[in-house]
Amino acid sequence: MAPAKPIAVGITDSSASTAALLWAAARANTLKLPLAVVNVVDDRWMAAEVLPYLEVLRESGLGLLKEAGEKATAAEPGLQVTLQLLEGGVGAALGDYSKNASMLVLGTSGHTRGALTDRALQAAATAECPVAVIGDAQEGGRGIVVGVDGSRESTQAVAFAAAEADALGEELTVLYAFTGPNRWIAAGLPQSSFATHVVEEEQIVLSETEAGLRQDYPDLSVHTVMETVLEPADALIRAASSARLLVLGSRGKGGFERLVLGSTAHAVLSQPPCPTVITRMHKQQHHD
């Protein structure tokens, strides 16, 4: 039997990184998995004029890893912890390392929505495993929220979220944010039976999702919500503001081609309301 893949946590010297480290350590301990603590020496420092300082950066990274390892074992005694120093672009290095991990955990940088330089976003866009993004002061929430839109990626997110809710004894909220008809009416188009039909069709997505969950998890408490006013990212952020976990697929059927994560996941990860997991990082082929 192949050894269990560890939970990997990418660290920096930020407070959100410390929160991510402790969250990852607790999850690894609960699941009886090893924890891999990873730091990346950013390749922006590899230019010829700063090469003499590369060893200093490496030593700093090793010191950061040692300190993080001690925090993890202090928080979760008996946890198996390994330390790994990587070099290269942060997003690419963590994405490549994720091939050997069961989950990659990162602290959010706290950038405002739309910031494309966030290392958590870069890693989430390239990772081969689920990615959890953790912010400061995100403990004590209740319930799990998952965003759906009928795509295969959101189906994967629902499966992950349901398994988490069932294992943790939490209630599951399935949220579908759909704003199409309201936009048309706000733009001056008359409200028609077509708009009503569109909403009814989208409601089928929620109904089918709920039916599948009740079959697979008969004891799971499931709530379904259709949001027709707020934008999807705003609806998810509001719904998960006091949740224990928010789960998203990497791309919905409305995602922009230039954003590997999709626009909704990108916006949510820029300011996650609670620990947020992206369940799959690569775009899937959609066939008509």
C-alpha positions, 0 to 999 in steps of 0.5 A: 500500500502506498504511503498516505499523502500528507497535508501540505501547508505553504508558510510565510511570516504572516499571521494568516500563514500561522492560522493556515499552519494551525488549521492544517495541523489540526486537520492532519491530526484528525485525519491521521495524516502527516503534515508537510510544512513548505516554504518557497524561496521566491525566484524573483530574487534569483537575478545575478545582482542578488545571487550573493544573498541567496544563501541568506534567503535560504537560511531565513527560509529554513529558520521559518520552517523550523519555527513553524514545525515547532508550532505545529507539534506544540499544537498537535503533539504526536503529529508527524511533521516534515519540513521542505524548502523549495525554490522558484516561483511561489505559485508554480513551486507549490502547484508542482509540490501539490502532486504529492499532497492530499491537500494544500493549505495556504494563508490568504494575503488579504489582498482586495478582490481582483488582485491577481498577484496573490500567491494563494490564487496562483497556487490554487490555479495550478495545484493538483489537489484540493486547496484550502485558503485560510484567513485570520480569525476564522475559527468557531464557525458552524455549518458548511456552505457549497456553491453549485451551478450545475457544472461538473466541477460544482458536482465535485465540490458538492461531493467533497462538502457533503462528505465533510459535513457528514464526517463533522456532524455539520449542516450543509447549505447548497447555494446557487446564485443566479442573477440572469433574469434580474439583470434583464429586467433591471436593464429595462426588458419586461418581465416575462414568462421566459424569465420565470421559466429560466429560474424554474430551470435553474431550480432543477439544479438545486432539486437534483443536487438535494435529491442526490445528497439525501440518497447518499447521506440520508442523515445529513441536514441539507438546506438549499438556497437560490440567490437571484439578487446578489452576484455569485461571489457576493452571495457566497461570501455573505452565506459563508460569513459565519460558516465552518467551511466554504467549498467551491469548484475551480470553474463554473460554466460562466468562468472566464477563459483567462482565469483558470479558477473561474471568476467566482472562485477567484473573487471569493479567494481574494477575500475568503469569509471563512476557511475556503476549499477549492476542490479541483484546480484544472479546467475540465472538458465540457461536451455538448 
